[in-house]
């Protein structure tokens, strides 16, 4: 049975983007990026909301841009080889291979996906993750804490969300990022 993992890069004060929608402060260095790549190799399906998908679809063509570092090319390859499900009522078509659109978030379909998948599943984006967390579907949190305080913006975790966590892994990186993995 696959795990559903919410993997997120957030500021120290818990935001995935600042009040202007910027997340340039969250750009991982090569060491962090390589670590993320190793985690992502275990994933068979990405679940995205529309906004997160529109951010991540960059990786469909990132390998075609000149002078990309090896770690970026590696992630682009991983992303293109992974199945993607986009939850959106407004998206007409996808801009990437191995991608399908679902109009409604259905917890029961996620439970079936977890039961039948051989590889783990990640949920990307705080709004979709909030739905999955509230439905009791998320098994693990992978939190990358960026060395920044942004003050306000898009929160990594929804208000009024409560979960008891057990720390299962941690790692400090030279560039001041911290990785924390929790089982719910």
TORPA-4810 file (N, C-alpha, C, O; in nm, 3 decimals):
<nodes>
NODE_1_0.084_-0.118_0.000_0.000_0.000_0.000_0.089_0.124_0.000_0.186_0.131_0.075_X
NODE_2_0.055_0.219_-0.082_0.132_0.342_-0.095_0.098_0.439_0.017_-0.011_0.437_0.073_X
NODE_3_0.194_0.524_0.048_0.171_0.633_0.142_0.133_0.758_0.063_0.178_0.777_-0.050_X
NODE_4_0.050_0.842_0.124_0.024_0.975_0.070_0.109_1.072_0.152_0.098_1.078_0.274_X
NODE_5_0.194_1.147_0.082_0.291_1.235_0.145_0.265_1.378_0.104_0.249_1.408_-0.015_X
NODE_6_0.259_1.468_0.202_0.256_1.611_0.173_0.398_1.661_0.189_0.451_1.669_0.300_X
NODE_7_0.460_1.693_0.077_0.597_1.744_0.074_0.592_1.891_0.038_0.533_1.929_-0.062_X
NODE_8_0.657_1.975_0.121_0.642_2.119_0.104_0.769_2.191_0.147_0.835_2.152_0.244_X
NODE_9_0.802_2.296_0.074_0.907_2.390_0.116_0.835_2.511_0.174_0.749_2.570_0.109_X
NODE_10_0.870_2.546_0.297_0.804_2.658_0.364_0.906_2.746_0.435_1.015_2.701_0.470_X
NODE_11_0.869_2.870_0.455_0.951_2.960_0.535_0.946_2.916_0.681_0.862_2.835_0.719_X
NODE_12_1.035_2.970_0.761_1.036_2.937_0.904_0.903_2.971_0.970_0.862_2.904_1.064_X
NODE_13_0.836_3.075_0.920_0.707_3.112_0.977_0.588_3.046_0.907_0.474_3.086_0.928_X
NODE_14_0.615_2.946_0.823_0.509_2.859_0.774_0.440_2.899_0.645_0.325_2.859_0.623_X
NODE_15_0.505_2.976_0.558_0.443_3.017_0.433_0.512_2.951_0.314_0.633_2.930_0.315_X
NODE_16_0.433_2.917_0.212_0.488_2.861_0.088_0.512_2.969_-0.016_0.589_2.949_-0.110_X
NODE_17_0.448_3.083_0.001_0.467_3.199_-0.085_0.438_3.323_-0.002_0.358_3.318_0.092_X
NODE_18_0.503_3.433_-0.036_0.479_3.556_0.040_0.348_3.621_-0.006_0.277_3.566_-0.089_X
NODE_19_0.317_3.738_0.048_0.189_3.803_0.020_0.173_3.843_-0.127_0.061_3.869_-0.172_X
NODE_20_0.285_3.849_-0.201_0.278_3.880_-0.344_0.284_3.755_-0.431_0.289_3.765_-0.554_X
NODE_21_0.282_3.638_-0.369_0.288_3.513_-0.443_0.429_3.469_-0.478_0.446_3.369_-0.549_X
NODE_22_0.529_3.540_-0.430_0.668_3.505_-0.460_0.719_3.393_-0.369_0.683_3.386_-0.251_X
NODE_23_0.800_3.309_-0.425_0.864_3.204_-0.345_1.011_3.188_-0.383_1.070_3.081_-0.365_X
NODE_24_1.070_3.296_-0.434_1.212_3.293_-0.472_1.303_3.268_-0.352_1.414_3.217_-0.369_X
NODE_25_1.258_3.303_-0.233_1.333_3.277_-0.110_1.340_3.127_-0.079_1.419_3.087_0.007_X
NODE_26_1.261_3.046_-0.146_1.253_2.902_-0.119_1.332_2.818_-0.218_1.323_2.695_-0.215_X
NODE_27_1.409_2.882_-0.304_1.485_2.808_-0.405_1.591_2.721_-0.336_1.679_2.774_-0.268_X
NODE_28_1.583_2.590_-0.353_1.681_2.504_-0.287_1.816_2.511_-0.356_1.825_2.528_-0.478_X
NODE_29_1.922_2.497_-0.277_2.054_2.488_-0.337_2.074_2.348_-0.394_1.985_2.264_-0.383_X
NODE_30_2.187_2.323_-0.455_2.210_2.195_-0.522_2.201_2.076_-0.426_2.149_1.971_-0.463_X
NODE_31_2.251_2.092_-0.304_2.247_1.984_-0.206_2.103_1.947_-0.170_2.068_1.829_-0.167_X
NODE_32_2.022_2.047_-0.142_1.881_2.023_-0.108_1.807_1.966_-0.229_1.728_1.872_-0.216_X
NODE_33_1.833_2.022_-0.346_1.766_1.977_-0.468_1.797_1.829_-0.494_1.707_1.753_-0.530_X
NODE_34_1.921_1.789_-0.477_1.958_1.648_-0.498_1.887_1.558_-0.398_1.844_1.448_-0.433_X
NODE_35_1.873_1.603_-0.274_1.802_1.527_-0.171_1.654_1.513_-0.209_1.597_1.404_-0.198_X
NODE_36_1.594_1.622_-0.254_1.454_1.617_-0.300_1.441_1.518_-0.416_1.348_1.438_-0.418_X
NODE_37_1.534_1.524_-0.510_1.529_1.431_-0.623_1.527_1.287_-0.577_1.451_1.205_-0.628_X
NODE_38_1.611_1.255_-0.479_1.615_1.118_-0.427_1.482_1.078_-0.364_1.438_0.964_-0.379_X
NODE_39_1.418_1.169_-0.293_1.286_1.140_-0.237_1.182_1.121_-0.348_1.099_1.030_-0.340_X
NODE_40_1.188_1.205_-0.449_1.089_1.202_-0.557_1.099_1.077_-0.644_1.001_1.038_-0.708_X
NODE_41_1.215_1.014_-0.648_1.229_0.889_-0.726_1.137_0.779_-0.675_1.105_0.686_-0.749_X
NODE_42_1.093_0.788_-0.551_1.006_0.687_-0.490_0.858_0.711_-0.520_0.773_0.628_-0.487_X
NODE_43_0.827_0.824_-0.582_0.688_0.866_-0.602_0.638_0.820_-0.739_0.707_0.834_-0.839_X
NODE_44_0.515_0.766_-0.741_0.455_0.722_-0.865_0.351_0.818_-0.920_0.323_0.819_-1.039_X
NODE_45_0.293_0.902_-0.830_0.187_0.993_-0.872_0.195_1.122_-0.791_0.214_1.120_-0.669_X
NODE_46_0.180_1.235_-0.861_0.168_1.365_-0.797_0.023_1.409_-0.804_-0.040_1.398_-0.909_X
NODE_47_-0.031_1.457_-0.693_-0.164_1.517_-0.689_-0.147_1.667_-0.673_-0.081_1.713_-0.581_X
NODE_48_-0.208_1.743_-0.764_-0.194_1.888_-0.763_-0.328_1.956_-0.774_-0.421_1.904_-0.836_X
NODE_49_-0.339_2.073_-0.713_-0.444_2.167_-0.746_-0.400_2.242_-0.871_-0.285_2.231_-0.913_X
NODE_50_-0.491_2.318_-0.930_-0.459_2.387_-1.055_-0.340_2.482_-1.041_-0.251_2.479_-1.126_X
NODE_51_-0.338_2.564_-0.938_-0.229_2.661_-0.924_-0.093_2.593_-0.908_0.006_2.637_-0.967_X
NODE_52_-0.088_2.488_-0.828_0.039_2.418_-0.810_0.080_2.350_-0.941_0.198_2.351_-0.977_X
NODE_53_-0.016_2.292_-1.012_0.016_2.232_-1.141_0.073_2.336_-1.236_0.172_2.310_-1.304_X
NODE_54_0.011_2.453_-1.242_0.058_2.557_-1.333_0.199_2.604_-1.298_0.273_2.649_-1.385_X
NODE_55_0.236_2.594_-1.171_0.374_2.624_-1.130_0.467_2.509_-1.171_0.576_2.533_-1.224_X
NODE_56_0.425_2.387_-1.146_0.511_2.271_-1.167_0.525_2.230_-1.314_0.621_2.162_-1.348_X
NODE_57_0.433_2.268_-1.400_0.439_2.227_-1.540_0.566_2.281_-1.608_0.603_2.233_-1.716_X
NODE_58_0.630_2.376_-1.548_0.761_2.423_-1.594_0.855_2.306_-1.619_0.935_2.308_-1.713_X
NODE_59_0.846_2.203_-1.533_0.939_2.090_-1.540_0.918_2.003_-1.663_1.003_1.920_-1.696_X
NODE_60_0.805_2.021_-1.732_0.781_1.945_-1.855_0.882_1.982_-1.963_0.920_1.898_-2.045_X
NODE_61_0.926_2.107_-1.964_1.018_2.153_-2.068_1.150_2.207_-2.013_1.232_2.256_-2.090_X
NODE_62_1.172_2.198_-1.884_1.294_2.254_-1.823_1.421_2.195_-1.884_1.523_2.263_-1.892_X
NODE_63_1.413_2.071_-1.928_1.531_2.006_-1.986_1.570_2.064_-2.121_1.681_2.039_-2.169_X
NODE_64_1.482_2.142_-2.182_1.512_2.200_-2.313_1.582_2.336_-2.302_1.629_2.389_-2.402_X
NODE_65_1.588_2.391_-2.183_1.652_2.521_-2.163_1.803_2.503_-2.156_1.851_2.403_-2.103_X
NODE_66_1.878_2.599_-2.209_2.024_2.584_-2.210_2.086_2.598_-2.071_2.033_2.666_-1.983_X
NODE_67_2.199_2.531_-2.054_2.285_2.544_-1.936_2.216_2.510_-1.804_2.243_2.573_-1.702_X
NODE_68_2.129_2.411_-1.806_2.065_2.368_-1.682_2.162_2.280_-1.602_2.227_2.193_-1.659_X
NODE_69_2.170_2.302_-1.471_2.255_2.214_-1.388_2.202_2.071_-1.390_2.083_2.047_-1.413_X
NODE_70_2.290_1.976_-1.366_2.254_1.834_-1.369_2.139_1.802_-1.273_2.051_1.722_-1.306_X
NODE_71_2.138_1.865_-1.156_2.034_1.839_-1.057_1.897_1.884_-1.108_1.796_1.822_-1.076_X
NODE_72_1.893_1.990_-1.186_1.769_2.039_-1.245_1.723_1.944_-1.355_1.604_1.911_-1.363_X
NODE_73_1.815_1.901_-1.439_1.780_1.805_-1.544_1.729_1.674_-1.485_1.636_1.613_-1.538_X
NODE_74_1.790_1.632_-1.375_1.748_1.510_-1.306_1.604_1.523_-1.257_1.522_1.433_-1.278_X
NODE_75_1.572_1.637_-1.191_1.435_1.655_-1.143_1.336_1.662_-1.258_1.227_1.606_-1.250_X
NODE_76_1.373_1.731_-1.365_1.284_1.741_-1.481_1.253_1.602_-1.536_1.139_1.574_-1.573_X
NODE_77_1.352_1.517_-1.541_1.333_1.380_-1.589_1.240_1.302_-1.496_1.149_1.232_-1.542_X
NODE_78_1.262_1.315_-1.366_1.176_1.248_-1.268_1.032_1.296_-1.284_0.939_1.216_-1.286_X
NODE_79_1.015_1.427_-1.295_0.880_1.485_-1.303_0.807_1.437_-1.428_0.689_1.402_-1.422_X
NODE_80_0.876_1.435_-1.540_0.811_1.392_-1.665_0.772_1.245_-1.661_0.674_1.206_-1.725_X
NODE_81_0.845_1.162_-1.586_0.816_1.019_-1.580_0.710_0.982_-1.476_0.671_0.866_-1.466_X
NODE_82_0.664_1.080_-1.399_0.569_1.054_-1.291_0.428_1.091_-1.336_0.409_1.193_-1.404_X
NODE_83_0.330_1.009_-1.298_0.191_1.039_-1.328_0.146_1.160_-1.247_0.194_1.182_-1.136_X
NODE_84_0.054_1.239_-1.304_0.005_1.357_-1.238_-0.148_1.361_-1.247_-0.206_1.332_-1.352_X
NODE_85_-0.212_1.398_-1.136_-0.356_1.420_-1.132_-0.377_1.563_-1.087_-0.328_1.604_-0.982_X
NODE_86_-0.449_1.640_-1.168_-0.475_1.780_-1.138_-0.623_1.794_-1.101_-0.711_1.755_-1.178_X
NODE_87_-0.649_1.849_-0.983_-0.785_1.872_-0.938_-0.822_2.015_-0.971_-0.770_2.110_-0.912_X
NODE_88_-0.913_2.030_-1.067_-0.951_2.164_-1.112_-1.088_2.161_-1.176_-1.121_2.070_-1.253_X
NODE_89_-1.168_2.261_-1.144_-1.298_2.277_-1.210_-1.287_2.366_-1.333_-1.381_2.373_-1.412_X
NODE_90_-1.173_2.434_-1.349_-1.160_2.532_-1.456_-1.059_2.496_-1.564_-1.067_2.548_-1.676_X
NODE_91_-0.965_2.409_-1.535_-0.862_2.374_-1.632_-0.923_2.293_-1.746_-0.987_2.191_-1.723_X
NODE_92_-0.901_2.340_-1.869_-0.959_2.273_-1.986_-0.874_2.157_-2.036_-0.926_2.054_-2.079_X
NODE_93_-0.741_2.177_-2.031_-0.652_2.072_-2.080_-0.520_2.081_-2.006_-0.487_2.183_-1.946_X
NODE_94_-0.446_1.973_-2.011_-0.316_1.971_-1.946_-0.208_2.012_-2.045_-0.228_2.008_-2.167_X
NODE_95_-0.096_2.053_-1.991_0.017_2.092_-2.075_0.136_1.999_-2.052_0.251_2.036_-2.076_X
NODE_96_0.107_1.878_-2.004_0.214_1.782_-1.978_0.165_1.641_-2.006_0.046_1.612_-2.002_X
NODE_97_0.260_1.556_-2.034_0.230_1.414_-2.054_0.197_1.350_-1.919_0.227_1.406_-1.813_X
NODE_98_0.136_1.233_-1.925_0.108_1.153_-1.805_0.024_1.228_-1.703_0.041_1.211_-1.582_X
NODE_99_-0.068_1.311_-1.753_-0.146_1.398_-1.666_-0.294_1.386_-1.699_-0.333_1.381_-1.816_X
NODE_100_-0.375_1.380_-1.595_-0.520_1.380_-1.615_-0.584_1.481_-1.519_-0.527_1.515_-1.416_X
NODE_101_-0.701_1.527_-1.556_-0.775_1.624_-1.476_-0.891_1.554_-1.406_-0.963_1.475_-1.467_X
NODE_102_-0.908_1.584_-1.280_-1.025_1.542_-1.202_-1.097_1.668_-1.159_-1.034_1.763_-1.113_X
NODE_103_-1.227_1.671_-1.173_-1.304_1.791_-1.141_-1.330_1.808_-0.992_-1.345_1.921_-0.944_X
NODE_104_-1.335_1.700_-0.919_-1.364_1.706_-0.775_-1.263_1.623_-0.698_-1.219_1.518_-0.745_X
NODE_105_-1.226_1.670_-0.580_-1.142_1.593_-0.490_-1.230_1.492_-0.419_-1.322_1.529_-0.347_X
NODE_106_-1.203_1.365_-0.440_-1.283_1.257_-0.384_-1.195_1.172_-0.293_-1.112_1.095_-0.341_X
NODE_107_-1.212_1.186_-0.160_-1.128_1.110_-0.068_-1.130_0.959_-0.092_-1.028_0.892_-0.076_X
NODE_108_-1.245_0.906_-0.131_-1.253_0.761_-0.153_-1.166_0.718_-0.272_-1.105_0.611_-0.267_X
NODE_109_-1.159_0.798_-0.376_-1.074_0.762_-0.489_-0.926_0.767_-0.449_-0.846_0.689_-0.502_X
NODE_110_-0.890_0.856_-0.359_-0.752_0.862_-0.309_-0.723_0.737_-0.225_-0.614_0.680_-0.235_X
NODE_111_-0.817_0.696_-0.145_-0.799_0.572_-0.066_-0.776_0.452_-0.158_-0.689_0.369_-0.132_X
NODE_112_-0.854_0.445_-0.266_-0.835_0.335_-0.362_-0.699_0.345_-0.429_-0.631_0.245_-0.448_X
NODE_113_-0.659_0.468_-0.465_-0.529_0.487_-0.528_-0.417_0.442_-0.434_-0.323_0.375_-0.477_X
NODE_114_-0.427_0.477_-0.307_-0.326_0.435_-0.210_-0.323_0.282_-0.197_-0.216_0.223_-0.187_X
NODE_115_-0.439_0.220_-0.197_-0.448_0.075_-0.178_-0.393_-0.002_-0.297_-0.346_-0.115_-0.281_X
NODE_116_-0.398_0.058_-0.415_-0.358_-0.016_-0.536_-0.223_0.028_-0.593_-0.170_-0.038_-0.682_X
NODE_117_-0.167_0.137_-0.544_-0.041_0.187_-0.598_0.078_0.115_-0.536_0.080_0.086_-0.416_X
NODE_118_0.174_0.087_-0.618_0.297_0.025_-0.570_0.397_0.130_-0.522_0.486_0.100_-0.443_X
NODE_119_0.382_0.252_-0.571_0.473_0.360_-0.534_0.396_0.469_-0.460_0.275_0.483_-0.476_X
NODE_120_0.467_0.545_-0.379_0.404_0.650_-0.300_0.342_0.758_-0.387_0.371_0.769_-0.506_X
NODE_121_0.257_0.837_-0.324_0.182_0.945_-0.388_0.213_1.072_-0.308_0.217_1.069_-0.185_X
NODE_122_0.234_1.183_-0.378_0.249_1.309_-0.305_0.135_1.403_-0.341_0.080_1.399_-0.451_X
NODE_123_0.101_1.486_-0.245_0.003_1.591_-0.267_0.080_1.722_-0.261_0.152_1.749_-0.164_X
NODE_124_0.064_1.803_-0.365_0.137_1.929_-0.374_0.042_2.047_-0.370_-0.063_2.046_-0.435_X
NODE_125_0.080_2.146_-0.295_0.000_2.267_-0.282_-0.079_2.265_-0.152_-0.141_2.164_-0.118_X
NODE_126_-0.076_2.374_-0.078_-0.136_2.375_0.055_-0.287_2.361_0.057_-0.342_2.309_0.155_X
NODE_127_-0.356_2.405_-0.045_-0.502_2.398_-0.044_-0.550_2.254_-0.066_-0.638_2.206_0.006_X
NODE_128_-0.493_2.186_-0.164_-0.527_2.046_-0.185_-0.479_1.961_-0.068_-0.549_1.870_-0.024_X
NODE_129_-0.360_1.992_-0.016_-0.308_1.918_0.100_-0.401_1.935_0.220_-0.421_1.840_0.296_X
NODE_130_-0.457_2.053_0.238_-0.549_2.076_0.350_-0.670_1.984_0.339_-0.715_1.927_0.440_X
NODE_131_-0.723_1.968_0.217_-0.836_1.876_0.199_-0.795_1.733_0.234_-0.869_1.661_0.302_X
NODE_132_-0.678_1.692_0.187_-0.630_1.556_0.213_-0.602_1.535_0.362_-0.632_1.429_0.417_X
NODE_133_-0.544_1.636_0.427_-0.517_1.625_0.571_-0.647_1.618_0.650_-0.660_1.536_0.740_X
NODE_134_-0.743_1.703_0.617_-0.872_1.702_0.687_-0.946_1.571_0.668_-1.021_1.529_0.756_X
NODE_135_-0.926_1.507_0.552_-0.992_1.379_0.524_-0.917_1.261_0.586_-0.961_1.147_0.576_X
NODE_136_-0.805_1.288_0.651_-0.728_1.181_0.715_-0.652_1.094_0.617_-0.624_0.978_0.647_X
NODE_137_-0.619_1.147_0.500_-0.555_1.067_0.397_-0.402_1.073_0.400_-0.335_0.982_0.351_X
NODE_138_-0.346_1.180_0.456_-0.201_1.199_0.452_-0.134_1.114_0.560_-0.173_1.117_0.676_X
NODE_139_-0.033_1.039_0.517_0.040_0.950_0.608_0.168_1.013_0.660_0.215_0.980_0.768_X
NODE_140_0.225_1.103_0.581_0.355_1.158_0.615_0.366_1.302_0.567_0.313_1.338_0.462_X
NODE_141_0.436_1.384_0.645_0.469_1.520_0.607_0.619_1.527_0.583_0.697_1.482_0.667_X
NODE_142_0.659_1.584_0.472_0.800_1.611_0.444_0.811_1.762_0.433_0.770_1.821_0.333_X
NODE_143_0.867_1.823_0.535_0.874_1.967_0.544_1.019_2.013_0.526_1.107_1.974_0.602_X
NODE_144_1.041_2.096_0.426_1.170_2.159_0.405_1.156_2.303_0.454_1.083_2.382_0.394_X
NODE_145_1.226_2.336_0.561_1.218_2.470_0.618_1.328_2.555_0.554_1.447_2.528_0.569_X
NODE_146_1.284_2.659_0.483_1.377_2.750_0.417_1.425_2.854_0.518_1.350_2.892_0.608_X
NODE_147_1.548_2.900_0.502_1.601_2.999_0.596_1.548_3.139_0.564_1.622_3.227_0.520_X
NODE_148_1.418_3.159_0.588_1.355_3.287_0.560_1.230_3.303_0.647_1.164_3.206_0.682_X
NODE_149_1.200_3.427_0.680_1.073_3.465_0.743_1.010_3.563_0.646_1.071_3.664_0.610_X
NODE_150_0.887_3.534_0.603_0.823_3.620_0.502_0.706_3.701_0.557_0.659_3.793_0.490_X
NODE_151_0.658_3.671_0.676_0.559_3.754_0.743_0.414_3.726_0.712_0.331_3.723_0.802_X
NODE_152_0.382_3.704_0.586_0.244_3.674_0.548_0.244_3.616_0.408_0.345_3.620_0.337_X
NODE_153_0.130_3.561_0.369_0.119_3.502_0.237_0.033_3.378_0.238_-0.066_3.370_0.310_X
NODE_154_0.073_3.280_0.159_0.001_3.153_0.145_0.060_3.053_0.244_0.176_3.014_0.233_X
NODE_155_-0.020_3.013_0.341_0.027_2.927_0.449_0.045_2.782_0.402_-0.030_2.734_0.317_X
NODE_156_0.143_2.715_0.458_0.169_2.575_0.426_0.063_2.483_0.485_0.034_2.377_0.430_X
NODE_157_0.004_2.525_0.597_-0.098_2.444_0.665_-0.221_2.531_0.692_-0.210_2.648_0.729_X
NODE_158_-0.336_2.471_0.673_-0.463_2.542_0.690_-0.486_2.577_0.837_-0.440_2.508_0.927_X
NODE_159_-0.558_2.686_0.858_-0.601_2.721_0.993_-0.692_2.611_1.046_-0.759_2.541_0.971_X
NODE_160_-0.692_2.598_1.177_-0.778_2.503_1.247_-0.748_2.357_1.213_-0.830_2.269_1.239_X
NODE_161_-0.632_2.332_1.157_-0.592_2.194_1.128_-0.516_2.141_1.249_-0.429_2.209_1.303_X
NODE_162_-0.549_2.022_1.291_-0.479_1.960_1.405_-0.437_1.821_1.364_-0.513_1.746_1.304_X
NODE_163_-0.312_1.786_1.400_-0.262_1.651_1.372_-0.153_1.620_1.474_-0.071_1.706_1.507_X
NODE_164_-0.153_1.500_1.522_-0.046_1.453_1.610_0.061_1.390_1.522_0.031_1.307_1.436_X
NODE_165_0.186_1.429_1.544_0.295_1.390_1.456_0.404_1.317_1.533_0.425_1.341_1.652_X
NODE_166_0.473_1.227_1.462_0.591_1.158_1.515_0.706_1.184_1.420_0.699_1.150_1.302_X
NODE_167_0.812_1.244_1.471_0.930_1.272_1.390_0.996_1.140_1.349_1.027_1.057_1.435_X
NODE_168_1.017_1.120_1.219_1.079_0.997_1.170_1.214_1.022_1.103_1.293_0.929_1.086_X
NODE_169_1.240_1.147_1.064_1.368_1.177_1.000_1.391_1.328_1.007_1.297_1.407_1.013_X
NODE_170_1.518_1.365_1.005_1.555_1.506_1.003_1.693_1.519_0.941_1.774_1.426_0.945_X
NODE_171_1.717_1.636_0.884_1.848_1.659_0.823_1.871_1.810_0.810_1.781_1.885_0.773_X
NODE_172_1.992_1.851_0.842_2.034_1.990_0.822_2.121_1.995_0.698_2.202_1.906_0.673_X
NODE_173_2.105_2.101_0.622_2.184_2.120_0.501_2.275_2.240_0.518_2.247_2.331_0.596_X
NODE_174_2.385_2.239_0.445_2.484_2.345_0.455_2.431_2.484_0.428_2.479_2.581_0.486_X
NODE_175_2.333_2.495_0.340_2.276_2.625_0.306_2.168_2.670_0.401_2.094_2.763_0.370_X
NODE_176_2.156_2.606_0.516_2.063_2.642_0.624_1.920_2.590_0.608_1.835_2.620_0.691_X
NODE_177_1.892_2.513_0.504_1.763_2.444_0.497_1.762_2.332_0.600_1.866_2.276_0.635_X
NODE_178_1.642_2.300_0.648_1.623_2.187_0.739_1.512_2.100_0.683_1.408_2.151_0.641_X
NODE_179_1.534_1.969_0.684_1.432_1.873_0.640_1.377_1.804_0.763_1.454_1.757_0.847_X
NODE_180_1.246_1.796_0.774_1.177_1.727_0.883_1.072_1.636_0.822_0.991_1.680_0.741_X
NODE_181_1.075_1.510_0.860_0.974_1.416_0.813_0.895_1.364_0.933_0.953_1.316_1.031_X
NODE_182_0.765_1.374_0.924_0.676_1.331_1.032_0.576_1.229_0.982_0.523_1.242_0.872_X
NODE_183_0.551_1.129_1.062_0.440_1.036_1.037_0.320_1.092_1.113_0.333_1.140_1.226_X
NODE_184_0.204_1.085_1.050_0.082_1.132_1.116_0.018_1.016_1.189_-0.086_1.033_1.252_X
</nodes>
